[in-house]
């Protein structure tokens, strides 16, 4: 579950960087945002379907 929470936090920070008025590389950040969004969706589906995404050893 920690991986999912970190992904949500990363997605929120990326969204803030894209919206910021001083974003020099906004188009590149949009590509990173889209990939992070798909990663978040994948992690959420893994948590919903299979339970915890974190390895049992950590």
PyMOL commands that set and color helices and strands:
alter all, ss='L'
color gray80, all
select helices_A, chain A and resi 2-19+26-50
alter helices_A, ss='H'
color red, helices_A
deselect
rebuild
show_as cartoon
